[in-house]
Amino acid sequence: MQSNEIKKILRKYKDVFEALENYDKTRELSFQRKRIDITLSVYTIRKLRELKEKTGKPISQIIEEKFLP
């Protein structure tokens, strides 16, 4: 394979290579999901449930969307 072809592949799949590089360092993939326990106020839980009913999305997805660009 020529150098130009390799560069094209690296550019095209840059995000995949970055994810694999990060996996080598952390042993976690960015699209993996983990369950955590958190404590929220009753008010916050009520608001999240209202959003869930309004949008039809799971609460975890609502929370994730607030942190993703």
KEDO-877543 format. One record per atom (N, C-alpha, C): atom name; residue number from 0; y, x, z; residue in three letters. Coordinates in nm, 3 decimals, padded with zeros to 5 digits. Each point is the difference from the previous one (the first is absolute). Layout:
+----+-----+---------+---------+---------+-----+
: at :   i :   north :    east :      up :  aa :
+----+-----+---------+---------+---------+-----+
: CA : NUM :       Y :       X :       Z : Ala :
...
+----+-----+---------+---------+---------+-----+
// end
This chain:
+----+-----+---------+---------+---------+-----+
: at :   i :   north :    east :      up :  aa :
+----+-----+---------+---------+---------+-----+
:  N :   0 : -00.118 :  00.084 :  00.000 : Met :
: CA :   0 :  00.118 : -00.084 :  00.000 : Met :
:  C :   0 :  00.124 :  00.088 :  00.000 : Met :
:  N :   1 :  00.097 : -00.041 : -00.075 : Gln :
: CA :   1 :  00.121 :  00.079 : -00.008 : Gln :
:  C :   1 :  00.095 : -00.036 :  00.113 : Gln :
:  N :   2 :  00.089 :  00.088 :  00.024 : Ser :
: CA :   2 :  00.097 : -00.014 :  00.108 : Ser :
:  C :   2 :  00.084 : -00.127 : -00.014 : Ser :
:  N :   3 :  00.040 : -00.034 : -00.122 : Asn :
: CA :   3 :  00.081 : -00.119 : -00.022 : Asn :
:  C :   3 : -00.077 : -00.128 :  00.034 : Asn :
:  N :   4 : -00.127 : -00.001 : -00.034 : Glu :
: CA :   4 : -00.083 : -00.116 :  00.031 : Glu :
:  C :   4 : -00.015 : -00.017 :  00.151 : Glu :
:  N :   5 : -00.017 :  00.109 :  00.069 : Ile :
: CA :   5 : -00.012 : -00.004 :  00.146 : Ile :
:  C :   5 :  00.129 : -00.052 :  00.061 : Ile :
:  N :   6 :  00.113 :  00.047 : -00.048 : Lys :
: CA :   6 :  00.129 : -00.046 :  00.051 : Lys :
:  C :   6 :  00.019 : -00.149 : -00.024 : Lys :
:  N :   7 : -00.044 : -00.049 : -00.116 : Lys :
: CA :   7 :  00.011 : -00.143 : -00.030 : Lys :
:  C :   7 : -00.082 : -00.083 :  00.099 : Lys :
:  N :   8 : -00.121 :  00.048 :  00.026 : Ile :
: CA :   8 : -00.089 : -00.070 :  00.094 : Ile :
:  C :   8 :  00.061 :  00.000 :  00.140 : Ile :
:  N :   9 :  00.052 :  00.115 :  00.041 : Leu :
: CA :   9 :  00.061 :  00.010 :  00.132 : Leu :
:  C :   9 :  00.120 : -00.092 :  00.013 : Leu :
:  N :  10 :  00.081 : -00.011 : -00.105 : Arg :
: CA :  10 :  00.116 : -00.090 :  00.003 : Arg :
:  C :  10 : -00.044 : -00.146 :  00.003 : Arg :
:  N :  11 : -00.098 : -00.032 : -00.083 : Lys :
: CA :  11 : -00.044 : -00.138 : -00.012 : Lys :
:  C :  11 : -00.063 : -00.052 :  00.130 : Lys :
:  N :  12 : -00.076 :  00.083 :  00.066 : Tyr :
: CA :  12 : -00.071 : -00.040 :  00.121 : Tyr :
:  C :  12 :  00.055 :  00.069 :  00.125 : Tyr :
:  N :  13 :  00.130 :  00.024 :  00.001 : Lys :
: CA :  13 :  00.063 :  00.072 :  00.111 : Lys :
:  C :  13 : -00.028 : -00.068 :  00.134 : Lys :
:  N :  14 :  00.014 : -00.132 :  00.005 : Asp :
: CA :  14 : -00.020 : -00.071 :  00.125 : Asp :
:  C :  14 : -00.144 :  00.012 :  00.050 : Asp :
:  N :  15 : -00.096 :  00.003 : -00.089 : Val :
: CA :  15 : -00.140 :  00.015 :  00.039 : Val :
:  C :  15 : -00.025 :  00.139 :  00.058 : Val :
:  N :  16 :  00.054 :  00.101 : -00.066 : Phe :
: CA :  16 : -00.018 :  00.137 :  00.050 : Phe :
:  C :  16 :  00.068 :  00.018 :  00.135 : Phe :
:  N :  17 :  00.117 : -00.061 :  00.019 : Glu :
: CA :  17 :  00.069 :  00.008 :  00.129 : Glu :
:  C :  17 : -00.081 : -00.069 :  00.109 : Glu :
:  N :  18 : -00.059 : -00.115 : -00.032 : Ala :
: CA :  18 : -00.083 : -00.071 :  00.097 : Ala :
:  C :  18 : -00.122 :  00.084 :  00.040 : Ala :
:  N :  19 : -00.061 :  00.065 : -00.098 : Leu :
: CA :  19 : -00.116 :  00.085 :  00.030 : Leu :
:  C :  19 :  00.040 :  00.124 :  00.080 : Leu :
:  N :  20 :  00.117 :  00.055 : -00.031 : Glu :
: CA :  20 :  00.049 :  00.115 :  00.076 : Glu :
:  C :  20 :  00.026 : -00.041 :  00.145 : Glu :
:  N :  21 :  00.060 : -00.117 :  00.017 : Asn :
: CA :  21 :  00.025 : -00.049 :  00.136 : Asn :
:  C :  21 : -00.131 : -00.027 :  00.073 : Asn :
:  N :  22 : -00.100 : -00.049 : -00.072 : Tyr :
: CA :  22 : -00.131 : -00.024 :  00.060 : Tyr :
:  C :  22 : -00.062 :  00.131 :  00.049 : Tyr :
:  N :  23 :  00.014 :  00.105 : -00.077 : Asp :
: CA :  23 : -00.053 :  00.130 :  00.042 : Asp :
:  C :  23 :  00.062 :  00.045 :  00.132 : Asp :
:  N :  24 :  00.126 : -00.032 :  00.020 : Lys :
: CA :  24 :  00.071 :  00.042 :  00.123 : Lys :
:  C :  24 : -00.031 : -00.092 :  00.117 : Lys :
:  N :  25 : -00.004 : -00.133 : -00.023 : Thr :
: CA :  25 : -00.007 : -00.096 :  00.110 : Thr :
:  C :  25 : -00.133 : -00.074 :  00.012 : Thr :
:  N :  26 : -00.081 :  00.004 : -00.103 : Arg :
: CA :  26 : -00.125 : -00.077 : -00.009 : Arg :
:  C :  26 :  00.027 : -00.151 :  00.003 : Arg :
:  N :  27 :  00.119 : -00.041 : -00.043 : Glu :
: CA :  27 :  00.035 : -00.140 : -00.012 : Glu :
:  C :  27 :  00.060 : -00.024 : -00.137 : Glu :
:  N :  28 : -00.037 : -00.112 : -00.061 : Leu :
: CA :  28 :  00.060 : -00.038 : -00.127 : Leu :
:  C :  28 :  00.114 : -00.097 :  00.029 : Leu :
:  N :  29 :  00.105 :  00.007 : -00.079 : Ser :
: CA :  29 :  00.118 : -00.082 :  00.027 : Ser :
:  C :  29 : -00.026 : -00.149 : -00.014 : Ser :
:  N :  30 : -00.103 : -00.038 : -00.073 : Phe :
: CA :  30 : -00.028 : -00.141 : -00.018 : Phe :
:  C :  30 : -00.106 : -00.052 :  00.097 : Phe :
:  N :  31 : -00.047 :  00.087 :  00.090 : Gln :
: CA :  31 : -00.095 : -00.045 :  00.100 : Gln :
:  C :  31 :  00.073 : -00.088 :  00.101 : Gln :
:  N :  32 : -00.074 : -00.086 :  00.065 : Arg :
: CA :  32 :  00.058 : -00.087 :  00.101 : Arg :
:  C :  32 : -00.068 :  00.030 :  00.133 : Arg :
:  N :  33 :  00.078 : -00.011 :  00.108 : Lys :
: CA :  33 : -00.052 :  00.020 :  00.135 : Lys :
:  C :  33 :  00.049 : -00.114 :  00.087 : Lys :
:  N :  34 : -00.083 : -00.038 :  00.091 : Arg :
: CA :  34 :  00.036 : -00.105 :  00.096 : Arg :
:  C :  34 :  00.064 :  00.068 :  00.122 : Arg :
:  N :  35 :  00.113 : -00.055 :  00.045 : Ile :
: CA :  35 :  00.065 :  00.051 :  00.120 : Ile :
:  C :  35 :  00.035 : -00.116 :  00.091 : Ile :
:  N :  36 :  00.016 :  00.028 :  00.126 : Asp :
: CA :  36 :  00.045 : -00.099 :  00.097 : Asp :
:  C :  36 :  00.145 :  00.029 :  00.034 : Asp :
:  N :  37 :  00.084 : -00.102 : -00.009 : Ile :
: CA :  37 :  00.141 :  00.015 :  00.035 : Ile :
:  C :  37 :  00.041 : -00.117 :  00.088 : Ile :
:  N :  38 :  00.104 :  00.019 :  00.077 : Thr :
: CA :  38 :  00.052 : -00.106 :  00.085 : Thr :
:  C :  38 :  00.133 : -00.046 : -00.058 : Thr :
:  N :  39 :  00.011 : -00.130 : -00.026 : Leu :
: CA :  39 :  00.121 : -00.058 : -00.055 : Leu :
:  C :  39 :  00.048 : -00.112 :  00.090 : Leu :
:  N :  40 :  00.128 : -00.026 : -00.005 : Ser :
: CA :  40 :  00.054 : -00.112 :  00.078 : Ser :
:  C :  40 : -00.048 : -00.132 : -00.059 : Ser :
:  N :  41 :  00.001 : -00.103 :  00.080 : Val :
: CA :  41 : -00.040 : -00.133 : -00.045 : Val :
:  C :  41 :  00.090 : -00.045 : -00.115 : Val :
:  N :  42 :  00.129 :  00.031 :  00.010 : Tyr :
: CA :  42 :  00.095 : -00.036 : -00.104 : Tyr :
:  C :  42 : -00.037 :  00.065 : -00.134 : Tyr :
:  N :  43 : -00.033 :  00.128 :  00.003 : Thr :
: CA :  43 : -00.037 :  00.072 : -00.122 : Thr :
:  C :  43 : -00.127 : -00.058 : -00.061 : Thr :
:  N :  44 : -00.098 : -00.031 :  00.084 : Ile :
: CA :  44 : -00.125 : -00.058 : -00.049 : Ile :
:  C :  44 :  00.027 : -00.135 : -00.064 : Ile :
:  N :  45 :  00.086 : -00.080 :  00.061 : Arg :
: CA :  45 :  00.034 : -00.131 : -00.055 : Arg :
:  C :  45 :  00.066 :  00.014 : -00.136 : Arg :
:  N :  46 :  00.094 :  00.095 : -00.012 : Lys :
: CA :  46 :  00.069 :  00.024 : -00.127 : Lys :
:  C :  46 : -00.099 :  00.046 : -00.108 : Lys :
:  N :  47 : -00.092 :  00.089 :  00.037 : Leu :
: CA :  47 : -00.100 :  00.047 : -00.096 : Leu :
:  C :  47 : -00.090 : -00.115 : -00.046 : Leu :
:  N :  48 : -00.037 : -00.087 :  00.091 : Arg :
: CA :  48 : -00.083 : -00.115 : -00.039 : Arg :
:  C :  48 :  00.077 : -00.094 : -00.092 : Arg :
:  N :  49 :  00.130 : -00.019 :  00.027 : Glu :
: CA :  49 :  00.082 : -00.084 : -00.087 : Glu :
:  C :  49 :  00.007 :  00.059 : -00.141 : Glu :
:  N :  50 :  00.020 :  00.133 : -00.008 : Leu :
: CA :  50 :  00.002 :  00.066 : -00.130 : Leu :
:  C :  50 : -00.134 : -00.013 : -00.071 : Leu :
:  N :  51 : -00.107 :  00.009 :  00.078 : Lys :
: CA :  51 : -00.134 : -00.013 : -00.057 : Lys :
:  C :  51 : -00.017 : -00.139 : -00.061 : Lys :
:  N :  52 :  00.041 : -00.101 :  00.070 : Glu :
: CA :  52 : -00.012 : -00.137 : -00.051 : Glu :
:  C :  52 :  00.088 : -00.021 : -00.123 : Glu :
:  N :  53 :  00.121 :  00.056 :  00.004 : Lys :
: CA :  53 :  00.095 : -00.019 : -00.109 : Lys :
:  C :  53 : -00.045 :  00.072 : -00.127 : Lys :
:  N :  54 : -00.049 :  00.123 :  00.014 : Thr :
: CA :  54 : -00.034 :  00.081 : -00.116 : Thr :
:  C :  54 : -00.147 : -00.007 : -00.040 : Thr :
:  N :  55 : -00.086 : -00.037 :  00.095 : Gly :
: CA :  55 : -00.143 : -00.001 : -00.028 : Gly :
:  C :  55 : -00.064 :  00.138 :  00.005 : Gly :
:  N :  56 :  00.077 :  00.099 :  00.044 : Lys :
: CA :  56 : -00.051 :  00.137 :  00.010 : Lys :
:  C :  56 : -00.053 :  00.026 :  00.140 : Lys :
:  N :  57 : -00.100 :  00.088 :  00.012 : Pro :
: CA :  57 : -00.046 :  00.039 :  00.133 : Pro :
:  C :  57 :  00.110 :  00.078 :  00.075 : Pro :
:  N :  58 : -00.003 : -00.008 :  00.131 : Ile :
: CA :  58 :  00.102 :  00.067 :  00.081 : Ile :
:  C :  58 :  00.000 :  00.150 : -00.025 : Ile :
:  N :  59 : -00.117 :  00.060 : -00.016 : Ser :
: CA :  59 : -00.006 :  00.144 : -00.024 : Ser :
:  C :  59 :  00.072 :  00.037 : -00.129 : Ser :
:  N :  60 : -00.012 : -00.083 : -00.102 : Gln :
: CA :  60 :  00.068 :  00.027 : -00.126 : Gln :
:  C :  60 :  00.152 : -00.013 :  00.016 : Gln :
:  N :  61 :  00.044 : -00.099 :  00.077 : Ile :
: CA :  61 :  00.144 : -00.018 :  00.026 : Ile :
:  C :  61 :  00.055 :  00.124 :  00.067 : Ile :
:  N :  62 : -00.071 :  00.052 :  00.098 : Ile :
: CA :  62 :  00.046 :  00.119 :  00.072 : Ile :
:  C :  62 :  00.001 :  00.121 : -00.091 : Ile :
:  N :  63 : -00.105 :  00.020 : -00.079 : Glu :
: CA :  63 : -00.007 :  00.114 : -00.091 : Glu :
:  C :  63 :  00.113 : -00.001 : -00.101 : Glu :
:  N :  64 :  00.035 : -00.119 : -00.051 : Glu :
: CA :  64 :  00.107 : -00.009 : -00.100 : Glu :
:  C :  64 :  00.135 :  00.042 :  00.056 : Glu :
:  N :  65 :  00.018 : -00.011 :  00.129 : Lys :
: CA :  65 :  00.127 :  00.041 :  00.061 : Lys :
:  C :  65 :  00.016 :  00.151 :  00.000 : Lys :
:  N :  66 : -00.110 :  00.074 : -00.011 : Phe :
: CA :  66 :  00.006 :  00.145 :  00.008 : Phe :
:  C :  66 : -00.018 :  00.069 : -00.134 : Phe :
:  N :  67 : -00.047 : -00.074 : -00.101 : Leu :
: CA :  67 : -00.020 :  00.059 : -00.132 : Leu :
:  C :  67 :  00.128 : -00.009 : -00.081 : Leu :
:  N :  68 :  00.023 :  00.100 : -00.084 : Pro :
: CA :  68 :  00.124 : -00.003 : -00.082 : Pro :
:  C :  68 : -00.003 : -00.107 : -00.106 : Pro :
+----+-----+---------+---------+---------+-----+
// end
